[in-house]
Amino acid sequence: MTRWLDDDEMAFWRAYTVAAGRLNAAIDADLRSESGLTLDDYEVLVHLSEAPDRRVRMSELAERVVQSRSRLTQRIDRMVTRGLVERQQCPDDRRGTFAVLTDEGMTALEAAAPGHVASVRRHLLDHLDVTQIRAGADLFGTLLD
């Protein structure tokens, strides 16, 4: 038997889906206009910048950025062409490949970061008080667990 959403659950679900879509679109548009990076590009660069030796296996990176391996491969192809990322073979596994953040990619990330943070503040955080921010972090942390 289907457990249909009640009015509160439906209101929450619809607000979430519309807000998430609009937030991502607005932040993506800001990044594109200011740095030429997409939000997906930025996320890849952040994960690589935080990794030891600025490199992550492609399969692990796909999980981190919640993209299919084929979609990530296409994204990395475009980023390699732009000089932001390079590929390296895994020395202990011939089938494995690392995505590696280049110096040019790190420079692009560092240049884009202040505008990205300003965009996140403008479109999201500045509309919430500290209690709402903490509740949101708790809510999404629970879902991620």
N, C-alpha and C positions, 0 to 999 in steps of 0.2 A: 504494500500500500504506500502510495506517495505521501510524504510529509510536505505539504505545500507551505510556502512561506506565508507567515501572517503579515499584517499590515506594517508592523515595525520592521520585521526582517526584510520585507520587500523594499521599504523606503531606504533602509541601510544599504542593501545590495545595489539598488539603482543609483543612489548617491555615490557610492564607492566607484562603480564602473564609469560613470560619467566624469567624476572628479579625477580619477586616475588617468583616463584618456586625455582630458583637457590639460592636466598638469604636465603630462609627458609631452604632449604636442607643443605647449607653450615653451617649456624648457628646451626642447629639441630645436624649435624655431630660433630661440635666442642664441643657442650654441652655434647653429649653422650660420647665422648672420654675423656673429662676432668672431668666430674662429674657423669656420668651414668644417667643423667636426659635427657629426651627428651625436645624439645622446648615446646611441649604441657604441659608436667609436670611442666616446669619452669613457664609457664604462669599461671597455676592453683596456684602454690605456691605464685607467686607475688600477685595475686588477694586476696588470703587468708591473706597474710601478711599485706596488706593495709586495711583490713576490721576491724571494731570494734570487739574486742575479738578474732580476727583472725578466724572468722567463717562467712560463707555465706550459705544461703539456696541453695540446689542443683539446684533448678529450676532457680534461679537468676544467679548462677555460670555458668550454661549452656549458658545462654544468654550472659554473659560477655565474655566467651571464644569462643563463636560462635561454639558450638558443640551441637549435639542432646543430649537429656537427656540420652538416652541409651548409647551413646558413652562416655559421661562424667561418667556415672555410672561405666562402664568398666574401665575407666582410674582411677577413685577414688578407685575401688576395688584393682587395682595393687598398688596404692600409700598407701592404708591402709596396705596391706601385707608388704610393705617396711617400715612401721612405720612413713611415712611422713605426713599422714593425718589420722584423725579418723572421724567417723560419730557420730552425736548426734541427738536425736529426738528433734523436736521443742516442747517446753513445752506448747505452746498455740495452736498447730495444730498437732494432732497425726499422720497425714499423711505426714507431712513435715519433712525433714531431713536437718541438717546442715552438711557441710564439714568443718572440723576444722583443722587448721594447728597445728601440734604437735611441741614440742621443737626440736625434731629430724628433722622435716621438715624445721623449721626455720634455723637450723644449716646448712642443706644441701643447702638451698637457699643462705644463706650468703656466703658459700664456693664457690658456683657456680657463683655468681654475677660478681666478677671481670673478670673471663674468658669470661662470656657472653658479658659483656660490651666491652671487647677487641675484641671479634668476630664481634659484631655489627659495631664497628669502622673499623676493618680491611676489612670487606666485603661490607660495605655500606658508612658510614660517611666519611671515609678518601678519598673517590673518589669524594666527592662533596665539593663545596665551601659553605660559609655561606648563600649566596643568594639562592643557589639551595636547601639547607636544609630548609630555611624559606619558599620558594615557595612550596616545597613538603609538609611541615606541613600544609600550607594553603590549598593546593589542597585536601589532604586527610581529613582535618578538614571539608572542605565544603561537601565532600562526606558522612562523618559520620553524619553531621547535617541533 
